[in-house]
Amino acid sequence: MSVFLGMEESGSKGLDELLISRRETPFFQDIDFVCISDNFWLSNGKPALTYGLRGMCYFGIDVECAEKDLHSGVYGGTVFEAMADLIYLMSTLIDKEGKILVEGIMDQVLDLTDEELARYKDLDFKVSDYKTEIGTGNLITGDDKVKTLMAKWRFPSLSIHGIQGAFADEGAKTVIPRKVRGKFSIRTVPNQTPDHVASKVRAHLERRWAERGSTNKMSVHLMKSGRCWLGDVTGPNYSAGRAATKMVYGVDPDLTRLGIEINNVHMQFACNYHFRGFHSGDDYIRGSNWQGGDVASHGRAG
């Protein structure tokens, strides 16, 4: 049985309610496991099954200093500027090596086991290809394959995305914005929860705000969140997935995780390979991958 979803990028709203409302119908009676195809192979030459995803907590920091935008030539030097306060706060979130500076943020992260570490060592992944894809000569993790994959998949990361309300166009406008919002996100991992992460972020920013001593107004908002997910690779659904993949491609699939957040997650059955313009204007899927994925997902050959 197949369900085609065209709303993943907008949060798959209503899908849970729809499926739950129809779970007692004959259409769903014989279903034992669910898998989805919204991921990709780690390399061009080897299929993959995904067993874990990071979640996400997306935050906004608001700082307000006046009732209207001000001219820096007239008012500069006399007001506590919102932009300066915001830049200070955002600079306290992460260091130059990518370490998250929020106190207690790692408290819920699962310990790395020897069994899990062993899965990374044989994965078909080349750091040199990854750097070429990005267009950079240097990574925080250097040329270490295992550290790079774990940084992408199984540890949290913090990214700063932008500032709303500030002048961002070409030219040299001399405005002091009355209110700005800094936007950043934390990619979460098992067993971090959005509530725990949000409480640690708020506590951190409130401490730094008190140290700043500004008289401006500051508030922190959790704008949206999605939970992380970790599957059991020893379960019967993964055994079936591995067998079906090997039947089609002749090799055991890589067991991978992803750094992205996807709603309504179960076992991830990948049909496409990584370097294919993911989410860009030339996003595509190879015909051979589509056909192989169709055969494997239905457990048939020929």
C-alpha positions, 0 to 999 in steps of 0.5 A, a space after each residue: 500500500 502506498 500513500 503519496 504525500 505532497 506537503 512534507 515541506 509545509 509540515 505534513 499538516 493533517 497527515 497524522 489525523 488522516 491516517 489515525 482516522 482511517 486505521 480501522 478501515 480494510 485499507 490499513 488492516 494488514 499493515 505491519 510496518 511503515 517506511 517512507 522515501 524522503 532521503 538519499 544515498 550517502 554515495 553514488 554507488 551504494 544504496 542506503 537505509 536511514 535509521 535516524 534523523 535530527 530534529 530542529 528548534 528554530 528561535 527568534 531573539 527580539 530586541 527593541 530600543 525605540 518606537 521608530 527607526 532612528 537616523 544614526 547622525 541625529 541619534 547615534 551615541 545617545 541610545 542603547 542600540 537594539 542591533 548592537 545588543 542582538 549581535 552581542 547575544 548571538 555571539 554568545 551562542 556558538 564559538 568558532 569551532 562550532 561548539 554550542 555554548 548554551 549551558 546544559 544543551 548536551 545533557 540529554 544527548 545519548 552516549 556513543 556506543 562501540 556498536 554505533 561507532 562501528 557502523 560509521 567506519 565502513 560507510 561509503 563516504 569520501 570527505 574530499 567529495 563532500 568538500 567539493 560539493 560544498 565548495 570549501 577547502 576546510 571543515 571543522 572536522 578536518 578530513 576525518 570521515 567518522 567525525 564529519 558524519 557524526 557532526 552531520 548526523 548524531 550531534 546537535 549543531 547551531 546555525 545562525 540564519 539572519 536578522 529581521 528588521 535590519 537594513 540588508 539591501 545594497 547601499 549605505 543607509 544610516 538607519 538605527 532599527 527600532 526593533 530587530 529579530 535574530 534567527 537561529 536554529 539548533 538541530 537536535 538529536 536523541 534524546 533531546 526534546 524541544 521543551 528541554 532545549 528551549 528552556 536551556 536556550 532561554 536561560 542562557 540568553 537571559 543570563 547573558 542579557 543580565 550581564 549585558 546590562 542593557 535597558 532595551 526590551 529583549 524576548 526569546 521565542 521558539 518559532 517552530 520545532 520538530 522532534 528527532 527520531 531514532 529507529 531500531 536497526 535490529 527490528 524486522 522492518 529493517 531486516 526486510 528493508 536490507 533483504 529487499 535492497 540487496 535483492 535489487 542492487 546486489 549489496 547490503 545497504 549502508 545504514 545511515 542517519 540524516 541531519 534534517 528534520 522530517 515529520 511522520 518518520 518511520 524507516 527511511 527507504 532511499 531511492 536517490 543519491 546525495 549529489 543531485 541538486 537536493 532542494 535546488 532548481 535542478 533537483 532530480 532523480 535518476 531513472 535507474 534509482 526510481 526503478 530500483 527503489 520501486 522494485 525494492 519497496 514492493 519486494 519484487 524482482 523482474 
